[in-house]
């Protein structure tokens, strides 16, 4: 398993070229305020903007490759490219090898100098008055999760470009081996989680409940282990159809009884495994195989689903569960934070996670666009990311203050291709209304 | 032993028993408590309700150590128990009528997963016409789903059979769910003298619990439960076939196990019930009537009176309806020349009672012509009285000389 490393990120749109970062670096590294000796350099980009000249701490560092004296090495632990003064022969080949101007001659010492991230607390970052510099820590998830066992077997048969397999693997790694996993009929077992003809796709005990009784079966399992004093996680990875439609009664019943289970819904807005039929989570206007497009009758063309989606996570909030949250496959940090909280909450009572997961096959978009579609759903406020606990109420975890128009999301996929201007304005209106409703609930639950 | 007659108990030592007075629903609840299940899931429905109320009170009073789940419907009731059984729990519930219908999806699956869940059916007629009263239509409708189904005649038999049901279900040669059927209204609310077995003696009878040795959802021995089978060829269909065949073998094994468990019960507790088929005054009979459940008491009274009047009639009672006790019933049918079968439900397809329909198949195996006829009575709580049974006896007697009618006789049509 490779590693991911932290790095200093630069937002050119926020930089005004003030040079405070360079002053801070020079102060920290040379004891002077001589900006020319700073290891971070802000330079004009030629179009009235600014660019960054800084060591990227590359994974495949050219400076290291070209050094004839082995004075440059990559630290496998920190990821930082380290320079060894005792070995350096001052040939400056590294300054030619680097494409980012990340290593340069320090006139004050006569040797090359480069960023060492100040041992993980770079002085330049807090010095920036415009937040143009950030010390990015996304690789924390990559590094941490990479060390955990993948509890699904290799070779699950999801559609090309499907994010659900990624989501499942991440989830089960985090929940761990002391788990009983329920995967009701749908994409999750459809790609082989429970296996075929005597094989299994999972390294923990796994089963097909009925589409209708996932929460009830898990409740029975969890209660029996509790009765005999064993700590076992009861986890469901269910589709939106089995949760919002035919399985809703058992879901609601288990939530009302506050059964100690973690119920995760992977919402791809329809019965995608069965052939892309409409569920009550399918959004208004969407084409599905049971809400097709056609001439219609009586002058009324068939234009996709004619009702708005059921907002299942908000319904679960009204069960006053121990924890309820929405998440998106495009925002894994946010998801991990919520998954951790949901696991803890499920030791006390019912925890519910609703993850929006675009379906490349059923939503009709190219297989390399899954993350993009998931991100646009959030950035247009088509879906909102929030969490709820009984004590702290509802809060948005990733508010989008300046949303893109919903058309940016709709035009990214074929299932909305037929929409009329009236339908689009209905959807845009619902986006505004739904966000207002969530905000109303935030206000109410915080009172 | 394939048939039995009610005779003096031949117990080896006197069992320690307390005599109480209670209704059938309470007797079932007391039997459940004595069997010590880990988990009970309940949802109320008439005429089962007082049964689960008694169970809830036994647990609330600390007289029964079980987890109780007040589920939001029968579908979840059975689903909770499936999960619990897969985690190793001994489990119990009760339902009837529309509740059983709503439960059907997990009900079908319970036998396929070979989960030894015990469920009382406090039998109720099927709706519509709307009715909350007794009848066997609910249990009969699900007779082809792979559950063992036994019917009780008395309140005492309800209590004893409820305990025995757990031992039958969990026998390693069976591993199937068991329905203990008790007639709604007549047994559920009928109050009677009951001998209550001693807990320690029931514990000794039950032995060690071993519920999920064959299939489990347990992180200590991870497995995939119920992976997809099927397909048009290869390993899929053959896996499915072996599963189905195993279920059928378990059903047939249960016939032997039911007899063994009833025999052990008689030895330990001194009460002997016919496990599969009971012959009542069948020796020397030219013809017989056939019954199921609580109606048998009135039928036996009518047989006694008819015998006193010189009629050569006997009675055959079915206790184990699923699997249908073909061999045991053949032995009873060998003794007679004509047969009248009284059902408390209807078989819509054959225009007769379901038990009659099943029996016709056994009569075919007999290899000789036995004129027979279907009687349907006791629907929607109607009483089948001694008077009704005299009419059944008379009509059956006529089969010895006259052609058998093809239509069923409806007993409560005008009373």
Interface residues (C-beta under 8 A of the other chain):
Chain A: X177 X178 X179 X180 X189 X194 X195 X196 X197 X198 X199 X200 X201 X202 X203 X204 X205 X206 X207 X208 X209 X210 X212 X213 X215 X216 X217 X218 X219 X220 X221 X222 X223 X224 X225 X227 X228 X232 X249 X250 X252 X253 X254 X256 X257
Chain B: X38 X39 X41 X67 X69 X70 X71 X72 X73 X75 X76 X77 X79 X80 X81 X82 X83 X84 X85 X86 X87 X88 X89 X91 X105 X106 X109 X216 X217 X218 X219 X221 X222 X223 X224 X225 X226 X227 X228 X229 X231 X234 X235 X236 X239
